[in-house]
Amino acid sequence: MAAMEITLHDEPERAQGDERFTVELPDGRREQLRVHDYDKVYAIPGLYEAVVQERLECASPQVLADALSAAVADAGEDVAALRVLDMGAGNGVVAESLRGRGVRAPFVGLDPEPAAAPAAARDRPGLYRHYFTATLEEISVAGAVAEYDLTCLAGAGALGLGHVSRHQIETAWSAFGVGSWLAVTFSEAVLGPEGGELGAFVTALQEGDDTDVVRLERFRHRLTMSGEELFYYVLVARRAA
Ligand SMILES: C[S@@+](CC[C@H](N)C(=O)[O-])C[C@H]1O[C@@H](n2cnc3c(N)ncnc32)[C@H](O)[C@@H]1O
């Protein structure tokens, strides 16, 4: 089968998420899309990986999986025992990375984009035991924690940019029990003067008594469509009380 032809648009003025690319499919169809056109991107098998993982060299899923598994090992525990709620799960790239680091139990996914759950089932069958097509506010996170015995809330590239809000993650994290893990990546701007509500959330985690932040590391998240480097942080934390 002929490969897809992908052309990234070199338009440095476009904001992250508004960047465009053109894909020409083996059947001759041409579409101009943004990465954040998740409905259309997930509908085409292999397109998300070809653009985001390969061309833009997105490292967030692997960096998150490495940081979380190293933190769990540092705590003298077994990564295999984690039971993960993967927020903003998309078509399963993060869960696949975590599986590669030894997480054994099937994942619980969550993503409000209706095309995401079918794409995950198509591309990575069997990885999720349950997949919510919803935001964190639209489900009972406490109910999911109890039903699936969840011990980890994870999300790569899922915070900010109109995705998971501070309110959503703060409320969801509060539903996890003592000893649970939190692993997220977010733009470096979150820790800057314009960090807004998400920045305040990270500060509250660092200064509060109920969560220990055990890792906070800057890394190159991905390239923009015009080749500039975008930096993110990976944060790993543990509920202490
Ligand atoms: C940049 S993608 C990352 C996908 C996946 N985590 C990965 O790294 O491959 C962000 C995902 O977050 C989802 N999303 C958007 N708003 C959300 C929300 N409020 N709650 C959970 N997920 C959301 C999008 O539909 C999209 O699938």
The ligand as a Tripos MOL2 file, in Angstrom:
@<TRIPOS>MOLECULE
LIG
   27    29     1     0     0
SMALL
NO_CHARGES

@<TRIPOS>ATOM
      1 C1         -2.2030   16.2790   22.4160 C.3       1 LIG1
      2 S1         -3.3850   15.0100   22.5080 S.3       1 LIG1
      3 C2         -2.4810   13.8250   23.4500 C.3       1 LIG1
      4 C3         -2.9580   12.4300   23.2440 C.3       1 LIG1
      5 C4         -2.1360   11.3770   24.0120 C.3       1 LIG1
      6 N1         -2.1070   11.6600   25.4330 N.3       1 LIG1
      7 C5         -0.7230   11.2980   23.4620 C.2       1 LIG1
      8 O1          0.1970   11.8110   24.1200 O.co2     1 LIG1
      9 O2         -0.5530   10.7240   22.3980 O.co2     1 LIG1
     10 C6         -4.5350   15.6420   23.6880 C.3       1 LIG1
     11 C7         -5.7790   14.7930   23.9120 C.3       1 LIG1
     12 O3         -6.5470   15.3860   24.9810 O.3       1 LIG1
     13 C8         -7.9130   15.2670   24.6520 C.3       1 LIG1
     14 N2         -8.6980   16.2500   25.4360 N.ar      1 LIG1
     15 C9         -9.1280   17.4820   25.0670 C.ar      1 LIG1
     16 N3         -9.8390   18.0450   26.0780 N.ar      1 LIG1
     17 C10        -9.8460   17.1420   27.0950 C.ar      1 LIG1
     18 C11       -10.4310   17.1320   28.3940 C.ar      1 LIG1
     19 N4        -11.1250   18.1560   28.8660 N.pl3     1 LIG1
     20 N5        -10.2560   16.0310   29.1680 N.ar      1 LIG1
     21 C12        -9.5450   14.9680   28.7080 C.ar      1 LIG1
     22 N6         -8.9720   14.9310   27.4890 N.ar      1 LIG1
     23 C13        -9.1200   16.0000   26.6850 C.ar      1 LIG1
     24 C14        -7.9720   15.4810   23.1580 C.3       1 LIG1
     25 O4         -9.1720   14.9830   22.5910 O.3       1 LIG1
     26 C15        -6.7220   14.7330   22.7160 C.3       1 LIG1
     27 O5         -7.0060   13.3760   22.4080 O.3       1 LIG1
@<TRIPOS>BOND
     1     1     2 1
     2     2     3 1
     3     2    10 1
     4     3     4 1
     5     4     5 1
     6     5     6 1
     7     5     7 1
     8     7     8 2
     9     7     9 1
    10    10    11 1
    11    11    12 1
    12    11    26 1
    13    12    13 1
    14    13    14 1
    15    13    24 1
    16    14    15 ar
    17    14    23 ar
    18    15    16 ar
    19    16    17 ar
    20    17    18 ar
    21    17    23 ar
    22    18    19 1
    23    18    20 ar
    24    20    21 ar
    25    21    22 ar
    26    22    23 ar
    27    24    25 1
    28    24    26 1
    29    26    27 1
@<TRIPOS>SUBSTRUCTURE
     1 LIG1         1 GROUP 0 **** ****
